Amino acid sequence: MQSIKELFRIGTGPSSSHTMGPKKASEIFLQRYPNALSYRVTLYSSLAATGKGHLTDVAIDSVIGDKLEIVWKPETTLPKHPNGMTFEAIASDRSVTAEWTVYSVGGGALLDGDKVDEAQSIYPLATMETILDYCKESGKAFWEYVEENEGHDIWKFLEEVWHTMSSAIDRGIDTEGTLPGGLGVSRKAHSFHRKAQLFSQQLSQNGTLASYAYAVAEENASGGLIVTAPTCGACGVLPAVIRYLEKTMELSRLEVLRALATAGLIGNLIKTNASISGAEVGCQGEIGSACSMAAAAATQLMGGSIGQIEYSAEMGIEHLLGLTCDPVGGLVQIPCIERNAHAAVRALGCSHFALLSDGVHKISFDDVMAVMMETGQAIPPMYRETSEAGLADKYRNKG
């Protein structure tokens, strides 16, 4: 299992798999073959179907420039992942001098052949069961297991992650207006935050959480600087929950960073054993994973045991199983932004439920990860980030 630095990636939105991944792949290919007369990039399946709405062409063009030709093949799916792309270097006689097929598998990560990116595995244990057993035997917390494998420098990295997350909340709360993309979606974070101050305690909690989640998700939709948690499309859930608890519980910065470490471990387990890619398993892989990470972080911050943390993380995924991914217009706006807010509220609810219990339950986190992957593969491709069905189709055919 790789470093959580490969999960928490700092970059610009709106999509980790459709913008961050393809941009990174473009940089790699251009570095390998810098002297070609021109370059052709063929995008397949989900990457092609929603690429324009997700600004995939803009991301690639920002690297390659006027030597670029993009071919869109939404009807063709390559064997290893729906987000496939082929890069070609073209000579003056129009012959192809180099070719590379690579997949953007979620969270900005690339699958090259059978290898995801080039980061080495640093965690000896890669299932929740084995990590729980180790922590129970050693007496260590989840965040201590992270530090043990990542080294002390992980705290400096997580400090930067939290600074970026917090800045996105602050910018989003202060900004009003309409999001780009042509859907006419108005920003809501500012008004939600103001109105939340007028409500009763329960409504205030939900409204404040929602305002934080909206703030980050709206920044992402505008191409702002965010952190994948675990993806761009689900980037508002974790920072919203931690910011809310930071304010209401007067948390120290160290407590916040330790919560991020535990959330990163949960996300890493999902990424390793299931998927965080909406194109591969639907939105359960994005919002479901984010909800699980946030629930775990919240439970730790509120004093939960490692068993209760595992239970809250399990619930975060379990009750979002089967969630489809059908972004309207191929944009990370409808229903994505609203789902960030709902998942933040749900994550805190999962945490409260776990804390009421003794942490003992019948279905394990590892079980739910396996089911999420199985369920995701059973979801028809048209409901997995292609914008061919569901909400996207209903909106497209209105009127």
C-alpha positions in Angstrom: 0.0 0.0 0.0 1.4 3.4 -1.1 2.0 6.5 1.0 -1.1 8.6 1.8 0.8 11.4 -0.1 -0.4 9.5 -3.2 -4.0 9.9 -1.9 -4.0 13.5 -0.7 -2.9 15.3 -3.9 -2.9 19.1 -4.0 -4.0 20.5 -7.3 -6.7 22.3 -9.3 -10.2 20.9 -10.0 -12.6 19.9 -11.3 -11.7 16.2 -11.6 -8.8 14.1 -10.3 -9.4 11.4 -12.8 -10.3 13.6 -15.8 -7.9 16.6 -15.3 -5.2 15.7 -12.8 -4.5 12.3 -14.2 -4.4 13.2 -17.9 -2.3 16.3 -17.2 0.2 14.2 -15.3 0.2 11.6 -18.1 0.8 14.4 -20.7 3.8 15.7 -18.7 5.3 12.2 -18.6 4.9 11.6 -22.3 6.2 15.0 -23.3 9.2 14.5 -21.1 9.9 11.1 -22.7 9.4 12.3 -26.3 10.0 16.1 -26.4 11.0 16.4 -30.1 8.0 15.0 -31.9 6.5 17.2 -34.7 3.0 16.7 -33.1 1.2 14.6 -30.6 -2.1 12.7 -30.8 -4.1 11.7 -27.7 -7.0 9.4 -28.0 -9.5 9.3 -25.1 -11.7 6.4 -24.5 -15.0 5.5 -22.7 -15.8 7.6 -19.7 -12.8 9.7 -20.1 -14.1 10.7 -23.6 -17.8 10.8 -22.7 -17.4 13.5 -20.0 -13.9 14.8 -20.8 -15.1 18.2 -22.2 -17.2 18.9 -19.2 -14.4 17.9 -16.9 -11.9 20.0 -18.9 -9.7 17.0 -19.9 -8.8 18.6 -23.2 -7.9 21.8 -21.4 -5.6 19.9 -19.0 -3.8 18.1 -21.8 -3.5 21.2 -24.0 -2.0 23.1 -21.1 1.0 20.7 -21.3 1.3 19.9 -25.0 -0.1 23.1 -26.6 -0.6 23.7 -30.3 1.1 20.5 -31.4 -1.9 18.5 -30.0 -4.7 16.6 -31.7 -7.3 15.0 -29.5 -9.5 12.0 -30.6 -12.6 11.3 -28.7 -13.8 7.6 -28.6 -16.6 7.4 -25.9 -17.9 4.2 -27.5 -14.7 2.3 -27.0 -13.5 0.8 -23.7 -10.0 -0.4 -23.1 -9.6 -3.6 -21.1 -8.1 -2.3 -17.8 -10.2 0.7 -16.9 -12.9 3.0 -18.4 -10.5 6.0 -18.2 -8.1 4.9 -20.8 -6.0 7.1 -23.1 -3.4 6.5 -25.7 -0.6 9.0 -26.4 1.2 9.0 -29.8 4.3 11.0 -31.0 4.0 11.9 -34.6 6.9 12.4 -37.0 7.0 14.8 -40.0 6.0 11.9 -42.4 2.9 11.4 -40.1 4.3 8.1 -38.9 3.9 7.2 -35.2 7.3 7.1 -33.5 6.1 6.3 -30.0 2.9 5.1 -28.3 1.8 4.8 -24.7 -1.5 3.6 -23.3 -2.2 4.6 -19.7 -5.2 4.8 -17.4 -6.4 7.5 -15.0 -7.7 5.4 -12.2 -8.9 8.0 -9.7 -7.5 10.5 -7.3 -5.0 11.6 -9.9 -3.2 8.2 -10.0 -2.1 6.5 -13.2 -2.1 2.8 -14.1 0.8 2.1 -16.5 0.7 -1.6 -17.5 0.0 -3.4 -14.2 1.6 -0.7 -12.1 -0.1 2.2 -10.5 2.2 5.2 -10.7 5.8 4.6 -9.6 5.4 5.1 -5.8 6.6 2.2 -3.8 4.5 0.3 -1.3 5.5 1.4 2.2 2.7 -0.2 4.3 3.3 -3.9 5.2 -0.3 -4.4 6.1 -3.0 -3.7 3.6 -6.3 -4.8 5.1 -8.3 -3.4 7.9 -8.4 -6.7 9.7 -4.6 -7.0 9.8 -4.1 -3.4 10.8 -6.7 -3.7 13.6 -5.0 -6.8 14.9 -1.6 -5.1 14.9 -2.9 -2.0 16.6 -4.7 -4.0 19.3 -1.5 -6.0 20.0 0.8 -3.0 20.0 -1.6 -0.6 21.7 -1.1 1.9 18.8 -3.7 4.2 17.3 -4.3 4.3 13.6 -2.5 7.6 13.2 0.5 6.1 15.0 0.5 3.2 12.5 0.6 5.9 9.7 3.5 7.7 11.3 5.4 4.4 11.9 5.3 3.7 8.1 5.4 7.2 6.7 8.0 8.8 9.0 7.8 12.0 11.0 7.9 14.1 7.9 4.3 13.1 7.2 3.1 15.8 9.7 4.7 18.5 7.6 2.9 17.2 4.5 -0.4 17.0 6.3 0.1 20.5 7.6 0.2 21.6 3.9 -2.8 19.5 3.2 -4.9 21.1 6.0 -3.8 24.6 5.0 -5.0 23.9 1.4 -8.3 22.4 2.6 -8.9 25.3 5.0 -8.0 27.9 2.4 -10.5 26.3 0.0 -13.2 26.5 2.7 -12.4 30.2 3.4 -12.4 31.1 -0.3 -15.6 29.2 -1.0 -17.5 30.8 1.9 -16.5 34.3 0.9 -17.3 33.9 -2.9 -20.7 34.4 -4.5 -21.9 34.2 -8.1 -22.4 31.5 -10.7 -20.2 28.5 -11.4 -18.6 28.2 -14.9 -19.9 25.5 -17.3 -23.2 26.8 -18.7 -25.6 25.1 -16.2 -26.3 28.4 -14.4 -25.5 26.8 -11.0 -25.2 29.5 -8.3 -22.8 29.2 -5.4 -24.6 28.4 -2.2 -21.8 28.1 0.5 -22.0 31.8 1.4 -25.7 31.9 2.0 -25.8 28.5 3.7 -23.1 29.7 6.2 -25.0 32.9 6.9 -28.4 31.2 7.4 -26.9 28.4 9.6 -26.1 31.0 12.2 -29.9 31.7 12.6 -31.1 28.1 13.1 -31.6 25.9 16.1 -28.6 23.7 17.1 -29.5 20.7 14.9 -30.2 22.8 11.8 -27.2 25.0 12.6 -24.9 21.9 12.6 -26.2 20.6 9.3 -26.2 24.0 7.7 -22.7 24.8 8.8 -21.4 21.4 7.7 -23.1 21.9 4.4 -21.7 25.3 3.9 -18.2 24.1 4.4 -18.7 21.1 2.0 -20.3 23.4 -0.6 -17.4 25.9 -0.2 -14.7 23.3 -1.2 -16.8 21.6 -3.8 -17.7 24.9 -5.5 -14.0 25.9 -5.5 -13.3 22.5 -7.2 -16.0 23.1 -9.8 -14.4 26.5 -10.5 -11.0 25.0 -11.0 -9.6 26.2 -7.7 -6.9 24.7 -5.6 -8.1 21.8 -3.5 -6.9 18.4 -2.1 -8.2 15.1 -3.4 -9.9 13.4 -0.5 -9.9 10.9 -2.1 -10.9 12.6 -5.4 -11.7 16.1 -6.6 -15.4 15.3 -7.0 -15.6 14.3 -3.3 -13.1 16.8 -2.0 -15.5 18.8 0.3 -16.6 16.0 2.7 -13.5 15.5 4.8 -12.5 19.2 5.3 -16.1 20.1 6.1 -16.3 17.6 8.9 -12.9 18.4 10.4 -13.4 22.2 10.1 -16.8 21.8 11.9 -15.3 19.8 14.8 -12.2 22.1 14.9 -14.6 25.0 15.6 -17.0 23.3 17.9 -14.5 21.3 19.9 -11.7 23.8 19.9 -9.3 21.2 18.5 -5.5 21.6 18.5 -3.7 21.5 15.2 -2.0 18.2 16.2 -5.4 16.6 16.7 -6.5 17.8 13.2 -3.4 16.4 11.6 -3.8 13.0 13.4 -7.4 12.9 12.1 -6.2 13.5 8.6 -3.7 10.7 9.0 -6.4 8.2 10.0 -8.7 9.4 7.2 -5.8 8.9 4.8 -5.3 5.4 6.0 -9.0 4.6 5.4 -8.9 6.1 1.9 -5.7 4.2 1.2 -7.3 0.9 2.1 -10.3 1.6 -0.1 -8.0 2.7 -3.0 -5.9 -0.5 -2.6 -8.6 -3.1 -2.1 -11.6 -1.6 -4.0 -11.7 1.7 -6.0 -12.0 5.4 -5.6 -12.8 5.9 -9.3 -16.3 7.0 -10.3 -15.7 5.6 -13.8 -15.0 2.2 -12.4 -17.5 1.8 -9.5 -19.8 4.8 -9.6 -20.1 7.6 -7.1 -19.9 5.1 -4.1 -16.2 5.0 -4.9 -15.9 8.8 -4.5 -18.5 10.2 -2.1 -18.8 6.8 -0.3 -15.1 6.7 0.2 -15.0 10.4 1.4 -17.9 9.7 3.8 -16.0 6.7 5.2 -12.8 8.7 5.6 -14.6 11.6 7.3 -16.6 9.4 9.6 -13.3 7.7 10.8 -11.7 11.1 11.4 -14.6 12.4 13.3 -14.9 9.3 15.5 -11.2 9.6 16.4 -11.5 13.3 17.2 -14.5 12.5 19.5 -12.5 10.0 21.5 -13.6 6.7 19.8 -11.7 3.5 20.0 -10.1 1.9 17.0 -13.0 -0.5 16.9 -15.5 2.4 16.8 -13.4 4.1 14.2 -13.5 1.0 12.0 -17.3 0.7 12.5 -17.9 4.3 11.5 -15.7 3.9 8.4 -17.6 0.8 7.5 -21.0 2.5 7.8 -19.8 5.4 5.7 -19.5 3.1 2.7 -22.2 0.5 3.5 -25.1 3.0 3.3 -23.9 4.5 0.1 -23.4 1.2 -1.8 -24.7 1.3 -5.3 -24.5 5.1 -5.7 -24.4 5.9 -9.4 -22.3 8.6 -11.1 -24.2 10.5 -13.7 -22.9 14.2 -13.7 -25.2 16.6 -15.6 -23.4 18.0 -18.6 -20.3 16.1 -17.6 -19.6 18.8 -15.1 -18.6 18.2 -11.4 -21.6 20.2 -10.2 -25.0 18.4 -10.3 -25.4 16.2 -8.2 -21.7 16.3 -7.1 -21.7 19.5 -5.0 -24.8 18.7 -3.1 -23.6 15.1 -2.5 -20.5 16.5 -0.7 -22.8 18.3 1.7 -25.1 15.3 2.3 -22.1 13.0 2.8 -20.5 15.4 5.4 -23.7 15.3 7.4 -24.0 11.5 7.0 -20.3 11.1 8.1 -20.9 12.9 11.4 -24.1 10.7 11.9 -22.1 7.5 11.3 -19.6 8.7 13.9 -22.3 9.4 16.4 -23.8 6.0 15.8 -20.5 4.2 16.2 -19.8 6.1 19.5 -23.1 5.0 20.9 -22.1 1.4 20.3 -19.3 -0.7 21.6 -17.8 -1.0 18.1 -18.9 -4.6 17.7 -20.7 -5.4 14.5 -21.3 -8.3 12.0 -20.1 -6.8 8.7 -16.5 -5.7 8.6 -15.0 -2.8 6.8 -13.1 -5.3 4.6 -16.4 -7.0 3.7 -18.0 -3.7 2.6 -15.0 -2.8 0.5 -15.3 -6.1 -1.3 -19.0 -5.6 -1.8 -18.4 -2.0 -3.1 -16.1 -3.3 -5.8 -18.6 -6.1 -6.7 -21.5 -3.7 -6.8 -19.6 -1.1 -8.8 -18.8 -3.6 -11.5 -22.5 -4.6 -11.6 -23.6 -1.0 -12.2 -24.1 -0.5 -16.0 -21.4 1.6 -17.6 -23.9 4.3 -18.5 -24.3 5.0 -14.8 -20.5 5.2 -14.2 -19.4 8.7 -15.0 -20.4 8.7 -18.7 -23.3 11.1 -18.4 -25.3 8.8 -20.7 -28.1 8.0 -18.3 -29.7 8.9 -14.9 -29.8 12.5 -13.9 -27.6 13.6 -16.8 -30.0 12.1 -19.3 -33.1 13.5 -17.6 -31.6 17.0 -17.6 -30.5 16.7 -21.2 -33.9 15.7 -22.4 -35.9 18.2 -20.5 -38.2 20.2 -22.8 
